[in-house]
């Protein structure tokens, strides 16, 4: 039994939200039930940021005309 613990390789589940929380996500090992917290930082690419700036400029132009 002790050797199973020493050579255990975790098989992690997909990240899922913890019940009762809004921004906490965890992954669980299918075999032993261990949990690890998931941290994600999403950043927009420069192309997307440029398109957002262009869209805001167009909206401002449309709002001035109306």
PDB file of N, CA, C, O and CB in Angstrom:
ATOM      1  N   UNK A   1       0.827  -1.196   0.000  1.00  0.00           N
ATOM      2  CA  UNK A   1       0.000   0.000   0.000  1.00  0.00           C
ATOM      3  C   UNK A   1       0.868   1.255   0.000  1.00  0.00           C
ATOM      4  O   UNK A   1       0.552   2.224  -0.692  1.00  0.00           O
ATOM      5  CB  UNK A   1      -0.939   0.001   1.209  1.00  0.00           C
ATOM      6  N   UNK A   2       1.936   1.249   0.754  1.00  0.00           N
ATOM      7  CA  UNK A   2       2.811   2.407   0.830  1.00  0.00           C
ATOM      8  C   UNK A   2       3.444   2.716  -0.530  1.00  0.00           C
ATOM      9  O   UNK A   2       3.607   3.885  -0.880  1.00  0.00           O
ATOM     10  CB  UNK A   2       3.898   2.176   1.878  1.00  0.00           C
ATOM     11  N   UNK A   3       3.797   1.700  -1.286  1.00  0.00           N
ATOM     12  CA  UNK A   3       4.443   1.916  -2.574  1.00  0.00           C
ATOM     13  C   UNK A   3       3.478   2.519  -3.591  1.00  0.00           C
ATOM     14  O   UNK A   3       3.900   3.265  -4.475  1.00  0.00           O
ATOM     15  CB  UNK A   3       5.007   0.605  -3.104  1.00  0.00           C
ATOM     16  N   UNK A   4       2.188   2.205  -3.476  1.00  0.00           N
ATOM     17  CA  UNK A   4       1.210   2.819  -4.376  1.00  0.00           C
ATOM     18  C   UNK A   4       1.206   4.337  -4.203  1.00  0.00           C
ATOM     19  O   UNK A   4       1.076   5.079  -5.177  1.00  0.00           O
ATOM     20  CB  UNK A   4      -0.201   2.246  -4.116  1.00  0.00           C
ATOM     21  N   UNK A   5       1.351   4.795  -2.955  1.00  0.00           N
ATOM     22  CA  UNK A   5       1.369   6.232  -2.697  1.00  0.00           C
ATOM     23  C   UNK A   5       2.629   6.878  -3.278  1.00  0.00           C
ATOM     24  O   UNK A   5       2.566   7.974  -3.835  1.00  0.00           O
ATOM     25  CB  UNK A   5       1.281   6.504  -1.188  1.00  0.00           C
ATOM     26  N   UNK A   6       3.744   6.216  -3.152  1.00  0.00           N
ATOM     27  CA  UNK A   6       5.002   6.774  -3.627  1.00  0.00           C
ATOM     28  C   UNK A   6       5.040   6.903  -5.151  1.00  0.00           C
ATOM     29  O   UNK A   6       5.649   7.834  -5.679  1.00  0.00           O
ATOM     30  CB  UNK A   6       6.156   5.914  -3.154  1.00  0.00           C
ATOM     31  N   UNK A   7       4.404   5.988  -5.848  1.00  0.00           N
ATOM     32  CA  UNK A   7       4.476   5.972  -7.304  1.00  0.00           C
ATOM     33  C   UNK A   7       3.174   6.411  -7.968  1.00  0.00           C
ATOM     34  O   UNK A   7       2.965   6.183  -9.159  1.00  0.00           O
ATOM     35  CB  UNK A   7       4.842   4.592  -7.779  1.00  0.00           C
ATOM     36  N   UNK A   8       2.308   7.041  -7.188  1.00  0.00           N
ATOM     37  CA  UNK A   8       1.017   7.484  -7.717  1.00  0.00           C
ATOM     38  C   UNK A   8       1.215   8.643  -8.689  1.00  0.00           C
ATOM     39  O   UNK A   8       1.908   9.612  -8.375  1.00  0.00           O
ATOM     40  CB  UNK A   8       0.070   7.902  -6.568  1.00  0.00           C
ATOM     41  N   UNK A   9       0.614   8.544  -9.852  1.00  0.00           N
ATOM     42  CA  UNK A   9       0.625   9.628 -10.825  1.00  0.00           C
ATOM     43  C   UNK A   9      -0.795  10.160 -10.923  1.00  0.00           C
ATOM     44  O   UNK A   9      -1.721   9.419 -11.253  1.00  0.00           O
ATOM     45  CB  UNK A   9       1.160   9.151 -12.225  1.00  0.00           C
ATOM     46  N   UNK A  10      -0.965  11.447 -10.637  1.00  0.00           N
ATOM     47  CA  UNK A  10      -2.300  12.038 -10.633  1.00  0.00           C
ATOM     48  C   UNK A  10      -2.864  12.116 -12.048  1.00  0.00           C
ATOM     49  O   UNK A  10      -2.152  12.412 -13.007  1.00  0.00           O
ATOM     50  CB  UNK A  10      -2.266  13.434  -9.999  1.00  0.00           C
ATOM     51  N   UNK A  11      -4.147  11.845 -12.148  1.00  0.00           N
ATOM     52  CA  UNK A  11      -4.902  12.017 -13.378  1.00  0.00           C
ATOM     53  C   UNK A  11      -5.951  13.081 -13.072  1.00  0.00           C
ATOM     54  O   UNK A  11      -6.967  12.791 -12.440  1.00  0.00           O
ATOM     55  CB  UNK A  11      -5.556  10.653 -13.879  1.00  0.00           C
ATOM     56  N   UNK A  12      -5.705  14.318 -13.522  1.00  0.00           N
ATOM     57  CA  UNK A  12      -6.527  15.448 -13.120  1.00  0.00           C
ATOM     58  C   UNK A  12      -7.769  15.599 -13.994  1.00  0.00           C
ATOM     59  O   UNK A  12      -7.742  15.338 -15.196  1.00  0.00           O
ATOM     60  CB  UNK A  12      -5.712  16.719 -13.164  1.00  0.00           C
ATOM     61  N   UNK A  13      -8.852  16.025 -13.357  1.00  0.00           N
ATOM     62  CA  UNK A  13     -10.098  16.319 -14.070  1.00  0.00           C
ATOM     63  C   UNK A  13      -9.978  17.688 -14.729  1.00  0.00           C
ATOM     64  O   UNK A  13      -8.988  18.395 -14.542  1.00  0.00           O
ATOM     65  CB  UNK A  13     -11.327  16.274 -13.105  1.00  0.00           C
ATOM     66  N   UNK A  14     -10.990  18.050 -15.494  1.00  0.00           N
ATOM     67  CA  UNK A  14     -11.021  19.392 -16.056  1.00  0.00           C
ATOM     68  C   UNK A  14     -11.352  20.378 -14.939  1.00  0.00           C
ATOM     69  O   UNK A  14     -11.990  19.993 -13.960  1.00  0.00           O
ATOM     70  CB  UNK A  14     -12.057  19.493 -17.221  1.00  0.00           C
ATOM     71  N   UNK A  15     -10.941  21.622 -15.057  1.00  0.00           N
ATOM     72  CA  UNK A  15     -11.253  22.608 -14.018  1.00  0.00           C
ATOM     73  C   UNK A  15     -12.751  22.821 -13.902  1.00  0.00           C
ATOM     74  O   UNK A  15     -13.458  22.909 -14.906  1.00  0.00           O
ATOM     75  CB  UNK A  15     -10.557  23.940 -14.312  1.00  0.00           C
ATOM     76  N   UNK A  16     -13.224  22.901 -12.681  1.00  0.00           N
ATOM     77  CA  UNK A  16     -14.640  23.190 -12.460  1.00  0.00           C
ATOM     78  C   UNK A  16     -14.774  24.099 -11.247  1.00  0.00           C
ATOM     79  O   UNK A  16     -13.917  24.119 -10.363  1.00  0.00           O
ATOM     80  CB  UNK A  16     -15.460  21.880 -12.262  1.00  0.00           C
ATOM     81  N   UNK A  17     -15.862  24.847 -11.228  1.00  0.00           N
ATOM     82  CA  UNK A  17     -16.095  25.836 -10.189  1.00  0.00           C
ATOM     83  C   UNK A  17     -16.510  25.151  -8.888  1.00  0.00           C
ATOM     84  O   UNK A  17     -17.270  24.183  -8.899  1.00  0.00           O
ATOM     85  CB  UNK A  17     -17.167  26.844 -10.634  1.00  0.00           C
ATOM     86  N   UNK A  18     -16.003  25.663  -7.774  1.00  0.00           N
ATOM     87  CA  UNK A  18     -16.365  25.149  -6.460  1.00  0.00           C
ATOM     88  C   UNK A  18     -17.739  25.703  -6.105  1.00  0.00           C
ATOM     89  O   UNK A  18     -17.993  26.896  -6.268  1.00  0.00           O
ATOM     90  CB  UNK A  18     -15.298  25.534  -5.379  1.00  0.00           C
ATOM     91  N   UNK A  19     -18.616  24.841  -5.623  1.00  0.00           N
ATOM     92  CA  UNK A  19     -19.970  25.268  -5.276  1.00  0.00           C
ATOM     93  C   UNK A  19     -19.927  26.340  -4.197  1.00  0.00           C
ATOM     94  O   UNK A  19     -19.153  26.244  -3.245  1.00  0.00           O
ATOM     95  CB  UNK A  19     -20.815  24.070  -4.806  1.00  0.00           C
ATOM     96  N   UNK A  20     -20.765  27.361  -4.352  1.00  0.00           N
ATOM     97  CA  UNK A  20     -20.847  28.427  -3.370  1.00  0.00           C
ATOM     98  C   UNK A  20     -19.817  29.530  -3.559  1.00  0.00           C
ATOM     99  O   UNK A  20     -19.766  30.467  -2.762  1.00  0.00           O
ATOM    100  CB  UNK A  20     -20.702  27.856  -2.017  1.00  0.00           C
ATOM    101  N   UNK A  21     -19.003  29.436  -4.589  1.00  0.00           N
ATOM    102  CA  UNK A  21     -18.009  30.484  -4.864  1.00  0.00           C
ATOM    103  C   UNK A  21     -18.217  31.006  -6.273  1.00  0.00           C
ATOM    104  O   UNK A  21     -18.911  30.391  -7.082  1.00  0.00           O
ATOM    105  CB  UNK A  21     -16.555  29.948  -4.687  1.00  0.00           C
ATOM    106  N   UNK A  22     -17.608  32.147  -6.556  1.00  0.00           N
ATOM    107  CA  UNK A  22     -17.750  32.718  -7.893  1.00  0.00           C
ATOM    108  C   UNK A  22     -16.459  32.638  -8.704  1.00  0.00           C
ATOM    109  O   UNK A  22     -16.502  32.478  -9.923  1.00  0.00           O
ATOM    110  CB  UNK A  22     -18.196  34.158  -7.791  1.00  0.00           C
ATOM    111  N   UNK A  23     -15.325  32.747  -8.039  1.00  0.00           N
ATOM    112  CA  UNK A  23     -14.068  32.811  -8.786  1.00  0.00           C
ATOM    113  C   UNK A  23     -13.067  31.749  -8.359  1.00  0.00           C
ATOM    114  O   UNK A  23     -11.865  31.947  -8.537  1.00  0.00           O
ATOM    115  CB  UNK A  23     -13.449  34.169  -8.626  1.00  0.00           C
ATOM    116  N   UNK A  24     -13.511  30.646  -7.811  1.00  0.00           N
ATOM    117  CA  UNK A  24     -12.586  29.603  -7.373  1.00  0.00           C
ATOM    118  C   UNK A  24     -12.822  28.347  -8.200  1.00  0.00           C
ATOM    119  O   UNK A  24     -13.927  27.807  -8.243  1.00  0.00           O
ATOM    120  CB  UNK A  24     -12.757  29.304  -5.856  1.00  0.00           C
ATOM    121  N   UNK A  25     -11.758  27.897  -8.855  1.00  0.00           N
ATOM    122  CA  UNK A  25     -11.830  26.709  -9.687  1.00  0.00           C
ATOM    123  C   UNK A  25     -10.795  25.701  -9.202  1.00  0.00           C
ATOM    124  O   UNK A  25      -9.689  26.079  -8.816  1.00  0.00           O
ATOM    125  CB  UNK A  25     -11.607  27.060 -11.181  1.00  0.00           C
ATOM    126  N   UNK A  26     -11.153  24.421  -9.221  1.00  0.00           N
ATOM    127  CA  UNK A  26     -10.240  23.371  -8.790  1.00  0.00           C
ATOM    128  C   UNK A  26     -10.236  22.231  -9.800  1.00  0.00           C
ATOM    129  O   UNK A  26     -11.152  22.088 -10.610  1.00  0.00           O
ATOM    130  CB  UNK A  26     -10.629  22.852  -7.394  1.00  0.00           C
ATOM    131  N   UNK A  27      -9.183  21.425  -9.729  1.00  0.00           N
ATOM    132  CA  UNK A  27      -9.091  20.177 -10.480  1.00  0.00           C
ATOM    133  C   UNK A  27      -8.946  19.067  -9.452  1.00  0.00           C
ATOM    134  O   UNK A  27      -8.249  19.239  -8.452  1.00  0.00           O
ATOM    135  CB  UNK A  27      -7.884  20.186 -11.509  1.00  0.00           C
ATOM    136  N   UNK A  28      -9.596  17.926  -9.687  1.00  0.00           N
ATOM    137  CA  UNK A  28      -9.522  16.795  -8.761  1.00  0.00           C
ATOM    138  C   UNK A  28      -8.878  15.600  -9.449  1.00  0.00           C
ATOM    139  O   UNK A  28      -9.088  15.358 -10.637  1.00  0.00           O
ATOM    140  CB  UNK A  28     -10.927  16.422  -8.236  1.00  0.00           C
ATOM    141  N   UNK A  29      -8.091  14.862  -8.679  1.00  0.00           N
ATOM    142  CA  UNK A  29      -7.484  13.638  -9.183  1.00  0.00           C
ATOM    143  C   UNK A  29      -8.563  12.556  -9.215  1.00  0.00           C
ATOM    144  O   UNK A  29      -9.268  12.343  -8.229  1.00  0.00           O
ATOM    145  CB  UNK A  29      -6.260  13.199  -8.301  1.00  0.00           C
ATOM    146  N   UNK A  30      -8.682  11.883 -10.348  1.00  0.00           N
ATOM    147  CA  UNK A  30      -9.685  10.827 -10.471  1.00  0.00           C
ATOM    148  C   UNK A  30      -9.395   9.659  -9.529  1.00  0.00           C
ATOM    149  O   UNK A  30     -10.330   9.004  -9.068  1.00  0.00           O
ATOM    150  CB  UNK A  30      -9.749  10.329 -11.912  1.00  0.00           C
ATOM    151  N   UNK A  31      -8.132   9.384  -9.233  1.00  0.00           N
ATOM    152  CA  UNK A  31      -7.768   8.213  -8.443  1.00  0.00           C
ATOM    153  C   UNK A  31      -7.857   8.449  -6.940  1.00  0.00           C
ATOM    154  O   UNK A  31      -8.512   7.684  -6.232  1.00  0.00           O
ATOM    155  CB  UNK A  31      -6.381   7.780  -8.795  1.00  0.00           C
ATOM    156  N   UNK A  32      -7.198   9.508  -6.444  1.00  0.00           N
ATOM    157  CA  UNK A  32      -7.107   9.677  -4.996  1.00  0.00           C
ATOM    158  C   UNK A  32      -7.978  10.794  -4.443  1.00  0.00           C
ATOM    159  O   UNK A  32      -8.133  10.899  -3.226  1.00  0.00           O
ATOM    160  CB  UNK A  32      -5.695   9.933  -4.617  1.00  0.00           C
ATOM    161  N   UNK A  33      -8.557  11.639  -5.309  1.00  0.00           N
ATOM    162  CA  UNK A  33      -9.436  12.704  -4.845  1.00  0.00           C
ATOM    163  C   UNK A  33      -8.720  13.971  -4.410  1.00  0.00           C
ATOM    164  O   UNK A  33      -9.361  14.891  -3.902  1.00  0.00           O
ATOM    165  CB  UNK A  33     -10.248  12.208  -3.723  1.00  0.00           C
ATOM    166  N   UNK A  34      -7.408  14.042  -4.596  1.00  0.00           N
ATOM    167  CA  UNK A  34      -6.667  15.249  -4.238  1.00  0.00           C
ATOM    168  C   UNK A  34      -7.146  16.417  -5.094  1.00  0.00           C
ATOM    169  O   UNK A  34      -7.566  16.229  -6.236  1.00  0.00           O
ATOM    170  CB  UNK A  34      -5.142  15.034  -4.413  1.00  0.00           C
ATOM    171  N   UNK A  35      -7.080  17.627  -4.534  1.00  0.00           N
ATOM    172  CA  UNK A  35      -7.499  18.823  -5.257  1.00  0.00           C
ATOM    173  C   UNK A  35      -6.327  19.758  -5.451  1.00  0.00           C
ATOM    174  O   UNK A  35      -5.417  19.822  -4.625  1.00  0.00           O
ATOM    175  CB  UNK A  35      -8.628  19.536  -4.518  1.00  0.00           C
ATOM    176  N   UNK A  36      -6.364  20.480  -6.550  1.00  0.00           N
ATOM    177  CA  UNK A  36      -5.432  21.580  -6.734  1.00  0.00           C
ATOM    178  C   UNK A  36      -6.195  22.744  -7.328  1.00  0.00           C
ATOM    179  O   UNK A  36      -7.057  22.574  -8.191  1.00  0.00           O
ATOM    180  CB  UNK A  36      -4.235  21.172  -7.638  1.00  0.00           C
ATOM    181  N   UNK A  37      -5.858  23.938  -6.844  1.00  0.00           N
ATOM    182  CA  UNK A  37      -6.564  25.132  -7.282  1.00  0.00           C
ATOM    183  C   UNK A  37      -6.014  25.590  -8.627  1.00  0.00           C
ATOM    184  O   UNK A  37      -4.819  25.477  -8.903  1.00  0.00           O
ATOM    185  CB  UNK A  37      -6.443  26.257  -6.232  1.00  0.00           C
ATOM    186  N   UNK A  38      -6.911  26.107  -9.450  1.00  0.00           N
ATOM    187  CA  UNK A  38      -6.548  26.551 -10.791  1.00  0.00           C
ATOM    188  C   UNK A  38      -6.551  28.076 -10.809  1.00  0.00           C
ATOM    189  O   UNK A  38      -7.492  28.709 -10.330  1.00  0.00           O
ATOM    190  CB  UNK A  38      -7.528  25.973 -11.866  1.00  0.00           C
ATOM    191  N   UNK A  39      -5.496  28.657 -11.360  1.00  0.00           N
ATOM    192  CA  UNK A  39      -5.421  30.097 -11.517  1.00  0.00           C
ATOM    193  C   UNK A  39      -5.275  30.412 -13.000  1.00  0.00           C
ATOM    194  O   UNK A  39      -4.392  29.880 -13.673  1.00  0.00           O
ATOM    195  CB  UNK A  39      -4.240  30.694 -10.696  1.00  0.00           C
ATOM    196  N   UNK A  40      -6.135  31.267 -13.496  1.00  0.00           N
ATOM    197  CA  UNK A  40      -6.088  31.609 -14.918  1.00  0.00           C
ATOM    198  C   UNK A  40      -6.085  33.115 -15.072  1.00  0.00           C
ATOM    199  O   UNK A  40      -6.847  33.826 -14.416  1.00  0.00           O
ATOM    200  CB  UNK A  40      -7.281  30.988 -15.684  1.00  0.00           C
ATOM    201  N   UNK A  41      -5.225  33.586 -15.940  1.00  0.00           N
ATOM    202  CA  UNK A  41      -5.181  35.001 -16.270  1.00  0.00           C
ATOM    203  C   UNK A  41      -5.346  35.111 -17.777  1.00  0.00           C
ATOM    204  O   UNK A  41      -4.509  34.638 -18.546  1.00  0.00           O
ATOM    205  CB  UNK A  41      -3.846  35.675 -15.780  1.00  0.00           C
ATOM    206  N   UNK A  42      -6.427  35.736 -18.180  1.00  0.00           N
ATOM    207  CA  UNK A  42      -6.718  35.880 -19.594  1.00  0.00           C
ATOM    208  C   UNK A  42      -6.314  37.273 -20.054  1.00  0.00           C
ATOM    209  O   UNK A  42      -6.687  38.271 -19.439  1.00  0.00           O
ATOM    210  CB  UNK A  42      -8.209  35.620 -19.879  1.00  0.00           C
ATOM    211  N   UNK A  43      -5.564  37.332 -21.118  1.00  0.00           N
ATOM    212  CA  UNK A  43      -5.134  38.605 -21.665  1.00  0.00           C
ATOM    213  C   UNK A  43      -5.548  38.672 -23.136  1.00  0.00           C
ATOM    214  O   UNK A  43      -5.429  37.699 -23.880  1.00  0.00           O
ATOM    215  CB  UNK A  43      -3.595  38.791 -21.504  1.00  0.00           C
ATOM    216  N   UNK A  44      -6.031  39.833 -23.526  1.00  0.00           N
ATOM    217  CA  UNK A  44      -6.435  40.015 -24.915  1.00  0.00           C
ATOM    218  C   UNK A  44      -5.203  40.269 -25.770  1.00  0.00           C
ATOM    219  O   UNK A  44      -4.242  40.886 -25.311  1.00  0.00           O
ATOM    220  CB  UNK A  44      -7.446  41.179 -25.052  1.00  0.00           C
ATOM    221  N   UNK A  45      -5.228  39.799 -27.000  1.00  0.00           N
ATOM    222  CA  UNK A  45      -4.118  40.050 -27.909  1.00  0.00           C
ATOM    223  C   UNK A  45      -4.149  41.506 -28.354  1.00  0.00           C
ATOM    224  O   UNK A  45      -5.169  42.180 -28.207  1.00  0.00           O
ATOM    225  CB  UNK A  45      -4.176  39.102 -29.131  1.00  0.00           C
ATOM    226  N   UNK A  46      -3.058  41.986 -28.887  1.00  0.00           N
ATOM    227  CA  UNK A  46      -2.986  43.385 -29.322  1.00  0.00           C
ATOM    228  C   UNK A  46      -3.954  43.664 -30.468  1.00  0.00           C
ATOM    229  O   UNK A  46      -4.466  44.777 -30.589  1.00  0.00           O
ATOM    230  CB  UNK A  46      -1.558  43.735 -29.751  1.00  0.00           C
ATOM    231  N   UNK A  47      -4.206  42.670 -31.302  1.00  0.00           N
ATOM    232  CA  UNK A  47      -5.162  42.859 -32.398  1.00  0.00           C
ATOM    233  C   UNK A  47      -6.568  43.107 -31.854  1.00  0.00           C
ATOM    234  O   UNK A  47      -7.288  43.974 -32.350  1.00  0.00           O
ATOM    235  CB  UNK A  47      -5.163  41.630 -33.332  1.00  0.00           C
ATOM    236  N   UNK A  48      -6.942  42.364 -30.862  1.00  0.00           N
ATOM    237  CA  UNK A  48      -8.272  42.548 -30.266  1.00  0.00           C
ATOM    238  C   UNK A  48      -8.372  43.913 -29.603  1.00  0.00           C
ATOM    239  O   UNK A  48      -9.388  44.594 -29.734  1.00  0.00           O
ATOM    240  CB  UNK A  48      -8.569  41.434 -29.238  1.00  0.00           C
ATOM    241  N   UNK A  49      -7.316  44.320 -28.886  1.00  0.00           N
ATOM    242  CA  UNK A  49      -7.330  45.636 -28.248  1.00  0.00           C
ATOM    243  C   UNK A  49      -7.447  46.746 -29.284  1.00  0.00           C
ATOM    244  O   UNK A  49      -8.153  47.729 -29.055  1.00  0.00           O
ATOM    245  CB  UNK A  49      -6.068  45.836 -27.406  1.00  0.00           C
ATOM    246  N   UNK A  50      -6.765  46.605 -30.424  1.00  0.00           N
ATOM    247  CA  UNK A  50      -6.876  47.605 -31.492  1.00  0.00           C
ATOM    248  C   UNK A  50      -8.279  47.660 -32.063  1.00  0.00           C
ATOM    249  O   UNK A  50      -8.789  48.746 -32.337  1.00  0.00           O
ATOM    250  CB  UNK A  50      -5.883  47.308 -32.603  1.00  0.00           C
ATOM    251  N   UNK A  51      -8.907  46.519 -32.247  1.00  0.00           N
ATOM    252  CA  UNK A  51     -10.279  46.486 -32.766  1.00  0.00           C
ATOM    253  C   UNK A  51     -11.254  47.117 -31.789  1.00  0.00           C
ATOM    254  O   UNK A  51     -12.206  47.779 -32.201  1.00  0.00           O
ATOM    255  CB  UNK A  51     -10.704  45.049 -33.066  1.00  0.00           C
ATOM    256  N   UNK A  52     -11.025  46.920 -30.503  1.00  0.00           N
ATOM    257  CA  UNK A  52     -11.884  47.540 -29.487  1.00  0.00           C
ATOM    258  C   UNK A  52     -11.753  49.052 -29.545  1.00  0.00           C
ATOM    259  O   UNK A  52     -12.752  49.766 -29.467  1.00  0.00           O
ATOM    260  CB  UNK A  52     -11.528  47.026 -28.074  1.00  0.00           C
ATOM    261  N   UNK A  53     -10.529  49.546 -29.680  1.00  0.00           N
ATOM    262  CA  UNK A  53     -10.308  50.991 -29.787  1.00  0.00           C
ATOM    263  C   UNK A  53     -11.008  51.555 -31.023  1.00  0.00           C
ATOM    264  O   UNK A  53     -11.630  52.615 -30.959  1.00  0.00           O
ATOM    265  CB  UNK A  53      -8.799  51.304 -29.842  1.00  0.00           C
ATOM    266  N   UNK A  54     -10.905  50.847 -32.142  1.00  0.00           N
ATOM    267  CA  UNK A  54     -11.562  51.298 -33.368  1.00  0.00           C
ATOM    268  C   UNK A  54     -13.078  51.313 -33.205  1.00  0.00           C
ATOM    269  O   UNK A  54     -13.740  52.250 -33.650  1.00  0.00           O
ATOM    270  CB  UNK A  54     -11.169  50.402 -34.545  1.00  0.00           C
ATOM    271  N   UNK A  55     -13.620  50.299 -32.583  1.00  0.00           N
ATOM    272  CA  UNK A  55     -15.063  50.219 -32.388  1.00  0.00           C
ATOM    273  C   UNK A  55     -15.550  51.346 -31.480  1.00  0.00           C
ATOM    274  O   UNK A  55     -16.608  51.927 -31.723  1.00  0.00           O
ATOM    275  CB  UNK A  55     -15.450  48.855 -31.798  1.00  0.00           C
ATOM    276  N   UNK A  56     -14.777  51.657 -30.430  1.00  0.00           N
ATOM    277  CA  UNK A  56     -15.156  52.759 -29.538  1.00  0.00           C
ATOM    278  C   UNK A  56     -15.124  54.095 -30.279  1.00  0.00           C
ATOM    279  O   UNK A  56     -15.997  54.940 -30.087  1.00  0.00           O
ATOM    280  CB  UNK A  56     -14.219  52.810 -28.315  1.00  0.00           C
ATOM    281  N   UNK A  57     -14.113  54.277 -31.124  1.00  0.00           N
ATOM    282  CA  UNK A  57     -14.023  55.520 -31.901  1.00  0.00           C
ATOM    283  C   UNK A  57     -15.223  55.651 -32.836  1.00  0.00           C
ATOM    284  O   UNK A  57     -15.795  56.735 -32.956  1.00  0.00           O
ATOM    285  CB  UNK A  57     -12.705  55.562 -32.713  1.00  0.00           C
ATOM    286  N   UNK A  58     -15.607  54.572 -33.491  1.00  0.00           N
ATOM    287  CA  UNK A  58     -16.779  54.599 -34.390  1.00  0.00           C
ATOM    288  C   UNK A  58     -18.061  54.906 -33.614  1.00  0.00           C
ATOM    289  O   UNK A  58     -18.908  55.667 -34.081  1.00  0.00           O
ATOM    290  CB  UNK A  58     -16.924  53.246 -35.131  1.00  0.00           C
ATOM    291  N   UNK A  59     -18.198  54.310 -32.428  1.00  0.00           N
ATOM    292  CA  UNK A  59     -19.390  54.592 -31.613  1.00  0.00           C
ATOM    293  C   UNK A  59     -19.439  56.049 -31.196  1.00  0.00           C
ATOM    294  O   UNK A  59     -20.510  56.656 -31.198  1.00  0.00           O
ATOM    295  CB  UNK A  59     -19.417  53.697 -30.371  1.00  0.00           C
ATOM    296  N   UNK A  60     -18.301  56.620 -30.839  1.00  0.00           N
ATOM    297  CA  UNK A  60     -18.276  58.039 -30.467  1.00  0.00           C
ATOM    298  C   UNK A  60     -18.679  58.922 -31.645  1.00  0.00           C
ATOM    299  O   UNK A  60     -19.401  59.902 -31.463  1.00  0.00           O
ATOM    300  CB  UNK A  60     -16.879  58.438 -29.964  1.00  0.00           C
ATOM    301  N   UNK A  61     -18.218  58.585 -32.855  1.00  0.00           N
ATOM    302  CA  UNK A  61     -18.595  59.337 -34.048  1.00  0.00           C
ATOM    303  C   UNK A  61     -20.105  59.258 -34.270  1.00  0.00           C
ATOM    304  O   UNK A  61     -20.751  60.262 -34.568  1.00  0.00           O
ATOM    305  CB  UNK A  61     -17.840  58.807 -35.285  1.00  0.00           C
ATOM    306  N   UNK A  62     -20.657  58.052 -34.121  1.00  0.00           N
ATOM    307  CA  UNK A  62     -22.101  57.866 -34.319  1.00  0.00           C
ATOM    308  C   UNK A  62     -22.905  58.619 -33.270  1.00  0.00           C
ATOM    309  O   UNK A  62     -23.964  59.162 -33.582  1.00  0.00           O
ATOM    310  CB  UNK A  62     -22.460  56.378 -34.277  1.00  0.00           C
ATOM    311  N   UNK A  63     -22.431  58.663 -32.054  1.00  0.00           N
ATOM    312  CA  UNK A  63     -23.137  59.361 -30.996  1.00  0.00           C
ATOM    313  C   UNK A  63     -23.115  60.865 -31.210  1.00  0.00           C
ATOM    314  O   UNK A  63     -24.070  61.549 -30.842  1.00  0.00           O
ATOM    315  CB  UNK A  63     -22.536  59.019 -29.653  1.00  0.00           C
ATOM    316  N   UNK A  64     -22.039  61.400 -31.801  1.00  0.00           N
ATOM    317  CA  UNK A  64     -21.953  62.845 -32.079  1.00  0.00           C
ATOM    318  C   UNK A  64     -22.906  63.252 -33.204  1.00  0.00           C
ATOM    319  O   UNK A  64     -23.461  64.351 -33.186  1.00  0.00           O
ATOM    320  CB  UNK A  64     -20.507  63.234 -32.452  1.00  0.00           C
ATOM    321  N   UNK A  65     -23.091  62.367 -34.175  1.00  0.00           N
ATOM    322  CA  UNK A  65     -23.980  62.650 -35.306  1.00  0.00           C
ATOM    323  C   UNK A  65     -25.424  62.659 -34.855  1.00  0.00           C
ATOM    324  O   UNK A  65     -26.204  63.489 -35.323  1.00  0.00           O
ATOM    325  CB  UNK A  65     -23.786  61.621 -36.426  1.00  0.00           C
ATOM    326  N   UNK A  66     -25.800  61.772 -33.969  1.00  0.00           N
ATOM    327  CA  UNK A  66     -27.207  61.660 -33.521  1.00  0.00           C
ATOM    328  C   UNK A  66     -27.634  62.795 -32.659  1.00  0.00           C
ATOM    329  O   UNK A  66     -28.781  62.835 -32.213  1.00  0.00           O
ATOM    330  CB  UNK A  66     -27.423  60.387 -32.774  1.00  0.00           C
TER     331      UNK A  66
END
